[in-house]
Structure formats: structure tokens, C-alpha cells
Amino acid sequence: AEVLAPFTIGHLMPVMKNSSVSFFDGPPVVNCLAFCVHKGKLTNPADVFDHPYWDWVRNRIAEKATEIRAQGFFGAAMLFYSEPEYGGTVAKMKELEKKITKKK
């Protein structure tokens, strides 16, 4: 259980296996299958997020994501490529461009 505890925080949406993403720009999803070793062989997988507790976690994370999304667009995603100087992106790209060669 200690391994799964961080997934209750809400930075990732714990989903059951074979779940599809249905909300654009929703929280990133993660799934987890657990195996045991029996007589030197792996058992069938157990879907660790297929439990009613994780439904509660998913609902809470969905609410958080919806509230964040309701605040509108913000941050670096809304800036022009030349503007994010505060993060050093342009300076880093200029450094990398010196190392990149173009085939003719």
C-alpha cells in the first residue's frame, strides 16, 4: 500500500487497465498491474486501481482538474516561443542549436 499512497495526491489520475482518456487536457493518467511470482513464474496481473477506494480518489482528482481548468489558460503555454526567458528556454535552445547540424 505504501507504494500506491502517492497516487492519492492527485498529480496523476490512477485508472483501471485499458481505460481510455476521455477529457482533453485532463490530468495525466497512470495504471498499475501487480504480479506475484509463484514457482518461478509470474501470476496473472492484478489491477491495483480496480477497487472502490480508487473511485473516490479519481472523483477527487477530476474535481481538482476541473477547477484548475475553470481558471482559464495560463502560464508558459500561452506565451510566444521567444518570450519564456524567465525559464531559460530560449538560451538553452540557442546553445543546443550550435550543436545541431543540418544535413544538406
C-alpha positions in Angstrom: 0.0 0.0 0.0 2.9 2.4 0.7 3.9 2.2 -3.0 0.4 3.3 -4.0 -0.1 6.1 -1.4 1.5 8.9 -3.6 -1.3 8.3 -6.2 -3.9 9.7 -3.8 -2.3 13.2 -4.1 -3.8 14.0 -7.5 -0.8 14.8 -9.7 -1.8 11.7 -11.8 -5.2 10.1 -12.3 -5.0 6.4 -11.2 -7.1 4.5 -13.8 -8.0 0.8 -14.3 -6.3 -1.1 -17.0 -7.5 -0.5 -20.6 -9.1 2.8 -19.5 -9.2 5.4 -22.3 -8.5 9.1 -21.9 -11.8 11.0 -22.5 -11.0 14.5 -21.4 -8.6 16.6 -23.3 -6.1 18.4 -21.0 -7.4 16.5 -18.1 -5.0 15.1 -15.6 -2.3 12.7 -16.9 -3.3 9.1 -16.2 -1.4 6.1 -14.7 -2.3 2.5 -14.4 -0.7 -0.3 -12.4 -0.7 -4.0 -12.7 0.8 -6.2 -9.9 2.2 -9.6 -10.3 3.4 -12.3 -7.9 6.0 -15.0 -8.6 4.8 -18.5 -8.0 7.1 -21.4 -8.6 9.3 -19.2 -10.7 6.6 -17.9 -12.9 4.6 -14.7 -12.9 1.0 -15.0 -11.9 -1.9 -13.3 -13.8 -1.9 -9.5 -13.3 -4.0 -7.8 -10.6 -5.2 -4.3 -11.4 -4.4 -2.4 -8.3 -6.6 0.6 -9.1 -9.7 -1.6 -9.7 -11.1 -1.0 -6.2 -13.9 1.2 -4.9 -11.4 3.3 -2.9 -9.8 4.5 -6.2 -13.2 5.6 -7.5 -13.2 8.2 -4.6 -9.6 9.2 -5.5 -10.5 9.6 -9.2 -13.5 11.7 -8.4 -11.5 14.0 -6.2 -8.8 14.3 -8.8 -11.4 15.0 -11.5 -12.8 17.8 -9.4 -9.4 19.3 -8.9 -8.6 19.1 -12.6 -11.9 20.7 -13.5 -11.4 23.6 -11.0 -7.9 24.2 -12.4 -9.2 24.1 -15.9 -12.0 26.6 -15.0 -9.4 29.2 -14.2 -8.6 29.5 -17.9 -5.4 29.3 -19.8 -2.3 30.4 -18.0 1.4 30.0 -17.9 4.1 29.3 -20.4 1.7 27.6 -22.8 0.2 31.0 -23.6 3.5 32.7 -24.4 5.2 33.1 -27.8 8.3 30.9 -28.2 10.5 33.9 -27.9 9.1 35.1 -24.6 9.8 32.4 -22.0 13.1 33.9 -21.0 12.3 33.5 -17.3 12.7 29.8 -17.6 15.9 30.0 -19.7 14.2 28.1 -22.6 15.4 30.5 -25.3 19.0 30.5 -24.0 19.1 26.7 -23.8 17.7 26.4 -27.3 20.4 28.7 -28.7 23.1 26.5 -27.0 21.6 23.4 -28.5 21.2 24.9 -32.0 25.0 25.3 -32.0 25.4 21.6 -31.5 22.8 20.5 -34.1 24.0 20.1 -37.7 21.6 20.0 -40.6 22.1 17.5 -43.4 22.2 19.1 -46.8 
